[in-house]
């Protein structure tokens, strides 16, 4: 893959629809493992725009993070609580199918390196069929692969929608949970308006109602409540 487009960091996971990702490989330094790898696998993946793209059905594709990130990504809880601490200049995501999920190749460039270009995306997209075939062969041949946690028992549903449903159950309306989801992902009021098909003023009313019902006053508190709900 480095012969196609140069990159520095690599973090590979097996994504699932209804449970946390499995760790496959990373080249993260040991002292950074907790901040970069463990935090992502525990909760941060739920707010990752690439994970959201996977849930929407994207596969056999290459994309830069900024191609799928919401309009206020750098103000999102995912960026503030996780992404800004992992020292990446840019991220290339490659999704290839594996079983009922997908292998997510997160390829990074550090802060002193150039961003991935549109040409880089096209270069990886041209090779994605080969990458998918090699990935499939790798696991078919018995190499170390995704850890199958809880294979003999049903796993809890840990998608963002399900987590938010549990978080706001009996407190928030369905529309308020939808708005809360988009806020946590980093969408502005204007973007939430477009995504949800409601007026910007209505979005602001929903935001006020969410904060009032949860007895909070900021987006940071919204995230803290959400993470406590997920971890519990």
C-alpha atoms as a printed R data frame, in Angstrom:
    type eleno elety resid chain resno       x       y      z
1   ATOM     1    CA   UNK     A     1   0.000   0.000  0.000
2   ATOM     2    CA   UNK     A     2   2.934   2.345  0.670
3   ATOM     3    CA   UNK     A     3   4.069   1.735 -2.906
4   ATOM     4    CA   UNK     A     4   0.760   3.234 -4.073
5   ATOM     5    CA   UNK     A     5   0.820   6.338 -1.843
6   ATOM     6    CA   UNK     A     6   3.345   7.033  0.954
7   ATOM     7    CA   UNK     A     7   2.017   7.256  4.515
8   ATOM     8    CA   UNK     A     8   3.395   6.975  8.032
9   ATOM     9    CA   UNK     A     9   0.899   5.611 10.556
10  ATOM    10    CA   UNK     A    10  -1.341   2.574 10.156
11  ATOM    11    CA   UNK     A    11  -4.238   1.518 12.397
12  ATOM    12    CA   UNK     A    12  -6.356  -1.372 11.109
13  ATOM    13    CA   UNK     A    13  -9.670  -2.478 12.596
14  ATOM    14    CA   UNK     A    14 -12.515  -4.827 11.743
15  ATOM    15    CA   UNK     A    15 -15.739  -2.808 11.825
16  ATOM    16    CA   UNK     A    16 -19.112  -4.302 12.721
17  ATOM    17    CA   UNK     A    17 -22.653  -2.991 12.531
18  ATOM    18    CA   UNK     A    18 -23.683  -3.892 16.067
19  ATOM    19    CA   UNK     A    19 -20.613  -4.123 18.266
20  ATOM    20    CA   UNK     A    20 -17.278  -2.384 18.845
21  ATOM    21    CA   UNK     A    21 -14.476  -2.805 16.303
22  ATOM    22    CA   UNK     A    22 -11.872  -5.530 16.641
23  ATOM    23    CA   UNK     A    23  -8.211  -4.538 16.675
24  ATOM    24    CA   UNK     A    24  -6.217  -6.026 13.791
25  ATOM    25    CA   UNK     A    25  -2.931  -4.096 13.607
26  ATOM    26    CA   UNK     A    26  -1.272  -0.790 14.440
27  ATOM    27    CA   UNK     A    27   2.196   0.734 14.387
28  ATOM    28    CA   UNK     A    28   1.444   3.252 17.139
29  ATOM    29    CA   UNK     A    29   4.219   3.821 19.679
30  ATOM    30    CA   UNK     A    30   3.612   2.029 22.979
31  ATOM    31    CA   UNK     A    31   3.387   5.248 25.004
32  ATOM    32    CA   UNK     A    32   0.674   6.547 22.641
33  ATOM    33    CA   UNK     A    33  -1.350   3.340 22.523
34  ATOM    34    CA   UNK     A    34  -3.871   4.289 25.201
35  ATOM    35    CA   UNK     A    35  -4.681   7.671 23.644
36  ATOM    36    CA   UNK     A    36  -4.770   6.527 20.016
37  ATOM    37    CA   UNK     A    37  -5.851   2.872 19.967
38  ATOM    38    CA   UNK     A    38  -7.584   2.025 23.248
39  ATOM    39    CA   UNK     A    39  -9.697   5.185 23.349
40  ATOM    40    CA   UNK     A    40 -10.838   4.647 19.761
41  ATOM    41    CA   UNK     A    41 -11.847   1.028 20.357
42  ATOM    42    CA   UNK     A    42 -13.614   1.862 23.628
43  ATOM    43    CA   UNK     A    43 -15.861   4.747 22.569
44  ATOM    44    CA   UNK     A    44 -14.380   7.225 20.083
45  ATOM    45    CA   UNK     A    45 -15.239   5.075 17.039
46  ATOM    46    CA   UNK     A    46 -18.919   5.830 17.649
47  ATOM    47    CA   UNK     A    47 -18.381   9.431 16.506
48  ATOM    48    CA   UNK     A    48 -15.864   8.723 13.716
49  ATOM    49    CA   UNK     A    49 -17.157  10.016 10.331
50  ATOM    50    CA   UNK     A    50 -15.564   6.981  8.647
51  ATOM    51    CA   UNK     A    51 -17.491   4.607 10.927
52  ATOM    52    CA   UNK     A    52 -20.611   6.559 10.022
53  ATOM    53    CA   UNK     A    53 -19.760   6.079  6.323
54  ATOM    54    CA   UNK     A    54 -19.397   2.330  6.961
55  ATOM    55    CA   UNK     A    55 -22.805   2.206  8.660
56  ATOM    56    CA   UNK     A    56 -24.316   3.963  5.647
57  ATOM    57    CA   UNK     A    57 -23.079   1.163  3.380
58  ATOM    58    CA   UNK     A    58 -19.782   2.495  2.019
59  ATOM    59    CA   UNK     A    59 -17.304  -0.251  1.106
60  ATOM    60    CA   UNK     A    60 -14.611  -1.024 -1.474
61  ATOM    61    CA   UNK     A    61 -13.651   2.631 -1.357
62  ATOM    62    CA   UNK     A    62 -10.913   5.089 -0.445
63  ATOM    63    CA   UNK     A    63 -11.631   8.476  1.109
64  ATOM    64    CA   UNK     A    64  -9.919  11.195  3.084
65  ATOM    65    CA   UNK     A    65 -11.353  12.023  6.479
66  ATOM    66    CA   UNK     A    66 -12.200  15.530  5.281
67  ATOM    67    CA   UNK     A    67 -14.246  14.034  2.424
68  ATOM    68    CA   UNK     A    68 -16.764  12.575  4.890
69  ATOM    69    CA   UNK     A    69 -16.368  14.827  7.950
70  ATOM    70    CA   UNK     A    70 -19.242  17.187  8.893
71  ATOM    71    CA   UNK     A    71 -18.979  20.911  8.260
72  ATOM    72    CA   UNK     A    72 -17.825  21.764 11.795
73  ATOM    73    CA   UNK     A    73 -15.601  18.752 12.334
74  ATOM    74    CA   UNK     A    74 -12.891  20.716 14.138
75  ATOM    75    CA   UNK     A    75 -15.511  21.869 16.651
76  ATOM    76    CA   UNK     A    76 -16.997  18.388 17.062
77  ATOM    77    CA   UNK     A    77 -16.682  16.375 20.252
78  ATOM    78    CA   UNK     A    78 -14.859  13.635 18.296
79  ATOM    79    CA   UNK     A    79 -12.179  16.119 17.228
80  ATOM    80    CA   UNK     A    80 -11.861  17.899 20.583
81  ATOM    81    CA   UNK     A    81 -11.845  14.797 22.781
82  ATOM    82    CA   UNK     A    82  -9.931  12.419 20.498
83  ATOM    83    CA   UNK     A    83  -8.701  13.449 17.080
84  ATOM    84    CA   UNK     A    84  -6.730  16.574 17.946
85  ATOM    85    CA   UNK     A    85  -4.676  14.510 20.407
86  ATOM    86    CA   UNK     A    86  -3.447  11.870 17.951
87  ATOM    87    CA   UNK     A    87  -0.977  14.133 16.104
88  ATOM    88    CA   UNK     A    88  -2.138  13.418 12.552
89  ATOM    89    CA   UNK     A    89  -1.921  15.927  9.724
90  ATOM    90    CA   UNK     A    90  -4.290  13.907  7.555
91  ATOM    91    CA   UNK     A    91  -5.997  10.516  7.362
92  ATOM    92    CA   UNK     A    92  -6.795   8.247  4.432
93  ATOM    93    CA   UNK     A    93  -9.486   5.635  5.017
94  ATOM    94    CA   UNK     A    94  -9.842   2.474  2.963
95  ATOM    95    CA   UNK     A    95 -12.840   0.206  3.573
96  ATOM    96    CA   UNK     A    96 -12.940  -3.315  2.155
97  ATOM    97    CA   UNK     A    97 -15.564  -5.989  2.950
98  ATOM    98    CA   UNK     A    98 -14.754  -8.746  5.411
99  ATOM    99    CA   UNK     A    99 -17.493 -11.124  6.532
100 ATOM   100    CA   UNK     A   100 -20.521  -9.120  7.648
101 ATOM   101    CA   UNK     A   101 -18.394  -6.049  8.318
102 ATOM   102    CA   UNK     A   102 -15.411  -4.288  6.815
103 ATOM   103    CA   UNK     A   103 -11.696  -3.922  7.350
104 ATOM   104    CA   UNK     A   104 -10.872  -0.267  7.955
105 ATOM   105    CA   UNK     A   105  -7.354   0.762  6.979
106 ATOM   106    CA   UNK     A   106  -6.665   4.102  8.674
107 ATOM   107    CA   UNK     A   107  -3.492   5.465  7.069
108 ATOM   108    CA   UNK     A   108  -2.004   8.602  8.574
109 ATOM   109    CA   UNK     A   109   0.386  11.384  7.773
110 ATOM   110    CA   UNK     A   110   1.965  13.313 10.623
111 ATOM   111    CA   UNK     A   111   1.761  17.031 11.224
112 ATOM   112    CA   UNK     A   112   5.016  17.814  9.366
113 ATOM   113    CA   UNK     A   113   3.899  15.886  6.245
114 ATOM   114    CA   UNK     A   114   1.680  17.036  3.351
115 ATOM   115    CA   UNK     A   115  -2.021  16.256  3.228
116 ATOM   116    CA   UNK     A   116  -3.340  13.474  1.013
117 ATOM   117    CA   UNK     A   117  -4.345  14.833 -2.386
118 ATOM   118    CA   UNK     A   118  -7.321  13.982 -4.583
119 ATOM   119    CA   UNK     A   119  -4.806  12.116 -6.758
120 ATOM   120    CA   UNK     A   120  -3.910   9.965 -3.731
121 ATOM   121    CA   UNK     A   121  -7.572   9.032 -3.307
122 ATOM   122    CA   UNK     A   122  -7.811   8.052 -6.979
123 ATOM   123    CA   UNK     A   123  -4.594   6.023 -6.741
124 ATOM   124    CA   UNK     A   124  -5.924   3.983 -3.822
125 ATOM   125    CA   UNK     A   125  -9.365   3.679 -5.439
126 ATOM   126    CA   UNK     A   126  -7.716   2.202 -8.559
127 ATOM   127    CA   UNK     A   127  -6.084  -0.459 -6.360
128 ATOM   128    CA   UNK     A   128  -8.936  -1.104 -3.923
129 ATOM   129    CA   UNK     A   129  -9.961  -4.333 -5.680
130 ATOM   130    CA   UNK     A   130  -6.450  -5.734 -5.208
131 ATOM   131    CA   UNK     A   131  -6.324  -4.528 -1.598
132 ATOM   132    CA   UNK     A   132  -9.669  -6.237 -0.923
133 ATOM   133    CA   UNK     A   133  -8.498  -9.498 -2.541
134 ATOM   134    CA   UNK     A   134  -5.224  -9.522 -0.595
135 ATOM   135    CA   UNK     A   135  -7.096  -8.768  2.641
136 ATOM   136    CA   UNK     A   136  -9.476 -11.653  2.010
137 ATOM   137    CA   UNK     A   137  -6.590 -14.027  1.220
138 ATOM   138    CA   UNK     A   138  -4.729 -12.921  4.344
139 ATOM   139    CA   UNK     A   139  -7.536 -14.058  6.625
140 ATOM   140    CA   UNK     A   140  -8.374 -17.148  4.572
141 ATOM   141    CA   UNK     A   141  -4.797 -18.390  5.004
142 ATOM   142    CA   UNK     A   142  -5.046 -18.288  8.776
143 ATOM   143    CA   UNK     A   143  -2.930 -15.241  9.531
144 ATOM   144    CA   UNK     A   144  -3.627 -13.384 12.743
145 ATOM   145    CA   UNK     A   145  -6.918 -11.610 12.227
146 ATOM   146    CA   UNK     A   146  -9.708  -9.868 14.053
147 ATOM   147    CA   UNK     A   147 -10.441 -11.091 17.555
148 ATOM   148    CA   UNK     A   148 -13.894 -12.662 17.587
149 ATOM   149    CA   UNK     A   149 -15.099 -11.489 20.966
150 ATOM   150    CA   UNK     A   150 -18.311 -13.030 22.227
151 ATOM   151    CA   UNK     A   151 -18.649 -15.372 19.272
152 ATOM   152    CA   UNK     A   152 -20.832 -17.800 21.235
153 ATOM   153    CA   UNK     A   153 -23.198 -15.214 22.669
154 ATOM   154    CA   UNK     A   154 -25.064 -12.229 21.296
155 ATOM   155    CA   UNK     A   155 -23.099  -8.986 21.468
156 ATOM   156    CA   UNK     A   156 -24.657  -5.740 22.696
157 ATOM   157    CA   UNK     A   157 -25.611  -3.272 19.989
158 ATOM   158    CA   UNK     A   158 -23.050  -0.468 20.169
159 ATOM   159    CA   UNK     A   159 -23.862   1.585 17.070
160 ATOM   160    CA   UNK     A   160 -24.154   5.320 17.633
161 ATOM   161    CA   UNK     A   161 -27.904   5.303 17.019
162 ATOM   162    CA   UNK     A   162 -28.476   2.467 19.490
163 ATOM   163    CA   UNK     A   163 -26.213   4.090 22.082
164 ATOM   164    CA   UNK     A   164 -28.074   7.377 21.787
165 ATOM   165    CA   UNK     A   165 -31.435   5.635 21.921
166 ATOM   166    CA   UNK     A   166 -30.433   4.086 25.234
167 ATOM   167    CA   UNK     A   167 -28.889   7.354 26.400
168 ATOM   168    CA   UNK     A   168 -32.028   9.426 25.794
169 ATOM   169    CA   UNK     A   169 -34.596   6.703 26.390
170 ATOM   170    CA   UNK     A   170 -37.715   8.007 28.149
171 ATOM   171    CA   UNK     A   171 -36.197  11.512 28.198
172 ATOM   172    CA   UNK     A   172 -35.707  12.720 24.623
173 ATOM   173    CA   UNK     A   173 -38.106  12.452 21.703
174 ATOM   174    CA   UNK     A   174 -37.055  10.600 18.537
175 ATOM   175    CA   UNK     A   175 -36.400  13.925 16.790
176 ATOM   176    CA   UNK     A   176 -34.338  15.211 19.728
177 ATOM   177    CA   UNK     A   177 -32.226  12.034 19.655
178 ATOM   178    CA   UNK     A   178 -31.671  12.558 15.920
179 ATOM   179    CA   UNK     A   179 -30.568  16.154 16.511
180 ATOM   180    CA   UNK     A   180 -28.318  15.068 19.411
181 ATOM   181    CA   UNK     A   181 -26.688  12.470 17.151
182 ATOM   182    CA   UNK     A   182 -25.877  15.065 14.513
183 ATOM   183    CA   UNK     A   183 -24.600  17.554 17.105
184 ATOM   184    CA   UNK     A   184 -22.246  14.960 18.575
185 ATOM   185    CA   UNK     A   185 -20.959  14.130 15.089
186 ATOM   186    CA   UNK     A   186 -19.989  17.769 14.562
187 ATOM   187    CA   UNK     A   187 -22.775  19.172 12.382
188 ATOM   188    CA   UNK     A   188 -23.608  22.872 12.663
189 ATOM   189    CA   UNK     A   189 -27.212  24.026 13.141
190 ATOM   190    CA   UNK     A   190 -27.382  24.733  9.385
191 ATOM   191    CA   UNK     A   191 -26.060  21.263  8.560
192 ATOM   192    CA   UNK     A   192 -28.437  19.599 11.058
193 ATOM   193    CA   UNK     A   193 -31.253  21.550  9.392
194 ATOM   194    CA   UNK     A   194 -30.312  20.111  5.998
195 ATOM   195    CA   UNK     A   195 -29.740  16.558  7.242
196 ATOM   196    CA   UNK     A   196 -32.943  16.409  9.311
197 ATOM   197    CA   UNK     A   197 -35.113  18.437  6.922
198 ATOM   198    CA   UNK     A   198 -36.144  21.009  9.508
199 ATOM   199    CA   UNK     A   199 -35.643  24.763  9.905
200 ATOM   200    CA   UNK     A   200 -32.526  26.151 11.596
201 ATOM   201    CA   UNK     A   201 -34.745  27.787 14.226
202 ATOM   202    CA   UNK     A   202 -36.305  24.406 14.985
203 ATOM   203    CA   UNK     A   203 -32.846  22.879 15.386
204 ATOM   204    CA   UNK     A   204 -31.996  25.540 17.981
205 ATOM   205    CA   UNK     A   205 -35.231  24.838 19.843
206 ATOM   206    CA   UNK     A   206 -34.454  21.113 19.880
207 ATOM   207    CA   UNK     A   207 -30.931  21.842 21.169
208 ATOM   208    CA   UNK     A   208 -32.340  23.946 24.021
209 ATOM   209    CA   UNK     A   209 -34.855  21.231 24.882
210 ATOM   210    CA   UNK     A   210 -32.136  18.553 24.862
211 ATOM   211    CA   UNK     A   211 -29.978  20.581 27.235
212 ATOM   212    CA   UNK     A   212 -32.942  21.369 29.488
213 ATOM   213    CA   UNK     A   213 -34.153  17.761 29.689
214 ATOM   214    CA   UNK     A   214 -30.653  16.457 30.424
215 ATOM   215    CA   UNK     A   215 -29.900  19.305 32.866
216 ATOM   216    CA   UNK     A   216 -26.796  20.370 30.948
217 ATOM   217    CA   UNK     A   217 -25.626  23.634 29.406
218 ATOM   218    CA   UNK     A   218 -22.953  22.750 26.838
219 ATOM   219    CA   UNK     A   219 -21.964  20.312 24.100
220 ATOM   220    CA   UNK     A   220 -19.098  19.051 26.281
221 ATOM   221    CA   UNK     A   221 -21.614  18.059 28.950
222 ATOM   222    CA   UNK     A   222 -23.711  16.358 26.272
223 ATOM   223    CA   UNK     A   223 -20.683  14.262 25.275
224 ATOM   224    CA   UNK     A   224 -19.835  13.469 28.909
225 ATOM   225    CA   UNK     A   225 -23.376  12.230 29.518
226 ATOM   226    CA   UNK     A   226 -23.261  10.190 26.326
227 ATOM   227    CA   UNK     A   227 -19.911   8.563 27.173
228 ATOM   228    CA   UNK     A   228 -21.087   7.687 30.693
229 ATOM   229    CA   UNK     A   229 -24.140   6.050 29.157
230 ATOM   230    CA   UNK     A   230 -22.048   4.029 26.684
231 ATOM   231    CA   UNK     A   231 -19.507   2.920 29.306
232 ATOM   232    CA   UNK     A   232 -22.241   1.864 31.711
